[in-house]
Amino acid sequence: MENIATYSIEETAEIIGLSQSKVRRMLQDNELAAIKADGEVRVPQEFLLDGTPLATLQGTLTVLADAGIKGEAAVQWLFTANEQLDNLAPVTALREGRKKPVRAVAALLAL
């Protein structure tokens, strides 16, 4: 996951216009996900769109959590090309407005 462009918590807070504690709460509440890089919690840039969290991310993270995939494992899944999504990474498909196919593939992980 070293090739994922990220923002620090501070940068994320500035971009979305919230406090750092609110961003941390969003991470706890599965509204956003993050990875650790160099000992620092960092939010993938792809999870933000036009200064706000990607609208379809929270529901997708919930589906993944229901399948037992959380935290960095969820981020890794979102950034890994998936054959069922025309070899797109799920996060790319979400950004293209393809929420239903992404969540359908994610739901299959629970089976």
N, C-alpha and C positions, 0 to 999 in steps of 0.2 A: 504493500500500500504506500510505498515511498513516492510514487509518482502522482499522488493525489494532491492537488493544490488546496491549501487550507488557510483558514483564518484563525487567529487566536481568539480566545473568549472576548478579550477587550475589543478587537477589531470587529467581531461579529456583533457585539453590543452596539458599537458605533454605527455599523451599517444598518441594523434594523431599528435603531433608535430606542433601545431599551437598556436597562442597567445590566451589569455583568451578572448580578445575582439572579435577575429574571432569565438570562440566557442559561445559566446553570440549572435553574428550575425547569426550563424547557427541555434540557437534556435529561433531567430526572423523570420528567413526565412523558418522555418518548415523543416530544414534538420535534426534536432535533436529535441527531446522533453525532458522535465525535470519535476521533481516534487520539491516541497518544503518540506524539512525535517529539523526540528529544526531551521526554519527561513532561511535556506540556500538553494539555487537552486542546485539541484543535478541531474546528468544524470544517468539513469539506466545502469548498466554495460552490460546488454544484448544488448544494442543499439550499442555497439562497438564490432568489430570482427577483430582480427589480427591487432590491432592498428589503425583501421579506422572505421568511422561510418558504420553501417550496410547498404549495398548498396540499399536494398529494402525498407528502412525505410522512406525516404523522399516521395516517391510516395504514400506509404501507409498513411502517415500523411496527404498528400494532399487529398486523397480519404475521409479520416475521416473528415477533415476540410470541405469538400464539403457537408458532411452529418451533419455539425454543431457540430462536436466533435473535440475539440481543447485542447491543454495544458494538464493539469493533467487528464482531462476526457479521452483524447486519450491514455495517458499512462495507465490508469486504464483498458481501453478496451483491450489494447495490452497485458496486463498481466492477463486477466481473461479467464479461460478455456472456450472454445466455442464448443458447441455440433456439429456444422457444420464443425468443423476442427478436428474431432475425439477426442474431449475433450482436445485438446491442447490449450495452450494460443497462440494467434496470433503471438506474438513475437517468440515463439518457432518454430512455423511453418515457419515464415520468415527465421529464422536461418537455417532451414532444406531445404531451397530453394523452399518453397511452396508459392511463391508470388501471383500467380493467384488466388488460392482459398481464400487466406486471403483478397485480394482486392475485390473479388466477395462478400464475406460476409460483408465487410466494406461498399461496395456500396449499399447493401440492407438496410443499416441504413438510407439512404437518402429517402427511399420510405415511 
